């Protein structure tokens, strides 16, 4: 995304935020998640996180092929990034 001249800085910023949120989730998992008392809840959280991340290649593909506008890409990317930034929830 960062090198694609079809996208504005808002999309580039979201990509950066997404990378930071992904890294923060990995650190949380190593420091907190692996030692959590409820392994089934951790599995659910990881599944939800993975589902959000798995949407990204399809979003990019639809934008890259012209089936999605930049406005729609940014809107959907914003939703995904905000959910990644809010992860994990506090109910483990």
C-alpha positions in Angstrom: 0.0 0.0 0.0 2.7 2.4 1.0 4.3 2.4 -2.5 1.0 2.5 -4.5 0.6 6.0 -6.0 -3.2 5.5 -6.3 -3.6 5.8 -2.6 -3.6 8.9 -0.4 -1.8 9.3 2.9 -4.9 8.2 4.8 -4.5 4.7 3.5 -0.8 4.7 4.1 -1.3 5.8 7.6 -3.9 3.1 8.2 -1.4 0.5 6.9 1.2 1.7 9.3 -1.3 1.6 12.2 -2.3 -1.9 11.2 1.3 -3.0 11.3 1.8 -1.5 14.7 -1.4 -3.1 16.0 -0.4 -6.5 14.6 3.0 -6.2 16.4 1.4 -5.1 19.6 -0.9 -8.2 19.5 2.1 -10.5 19.1 3.8 -8.9 22.1 0.6 -9.2 24.1 0.3 -12.9 23.2 3.8 -13.6 24.4 3.6 -11.6 27.6 0.0 -12.1 28.6 -2.0 -14.5 26.4 0.2 -17.6 26.7 -0.2 -17.5 30.5 -4.0 -16.7 30.6 -6.1 -18.9 32.7 -8.8 -19.6 30.1 -7.2 -21.2 27.0 -10.6 -21.5 25.2 -11.2 -17.7 25.5 -7.7 -17.1 24.2 -8.4 -19.4 21.2 -11.6 -17.4 20.5 -9.7 -14.1 20.6 -7.0 -15.4 18.3 -9.6 -16.7 15.9 -11.3 -13.3 15.8 -8.0 -11.5 15.3 -7.0 -13.9 12.5 -10.3 -13.4 10.8 -9.7 -9.6 10.7 -6.2 -10.0 9.3 -7.4 -12.5 6.7 -9.7 -9.8 5.2 -6.8 -7.7 4.1 -5.5 -9.5 1.1 -9.1 -9.6 -0.4 -9.6 -5.9 0.2 -6.3 -5.2 -1.6 -7.2 -7.5 -4.4 -10.6 -5.8 -4.9 -9.0 -2.4 -4.9 -6.1 -3.4 -7.1 -8.4 -4.9 -9.7 -10.7 -1.8 -9.8 -13.6 -3.5 -8.1 -13.4 -1.2 -5.1 -12.8 2.5 -4.8 -10.2 4.1 -2.6 -13.0 5.5 -0.4 -14.4 2.0 0.2 -11.0 0.6 0.8 -10.2 3.2 3.4 -13.5 2.8 5.1 -13.2 -1.0 5.4 -9.5 -0.8 6.3 -10.4 1.7 9.0 -12.8 -0.8 10.5 -10.3 -3.6 10.5 -7.4 -1.5 11.9 -9.6 -0.1 14.7 -10.6 -3.6 15.7 -6.9 -4.7 15.6 -6.0 -1.7 17.7 -8.7 -2.5 20.3 -7.5 -6.1 20.5 -7.4 -7.9 22.9 -10.6 -7.2 24.7 -10.4 -7.0 28.5 -12.6 -10.0 29.2 -10.1 -12.9 29.2 
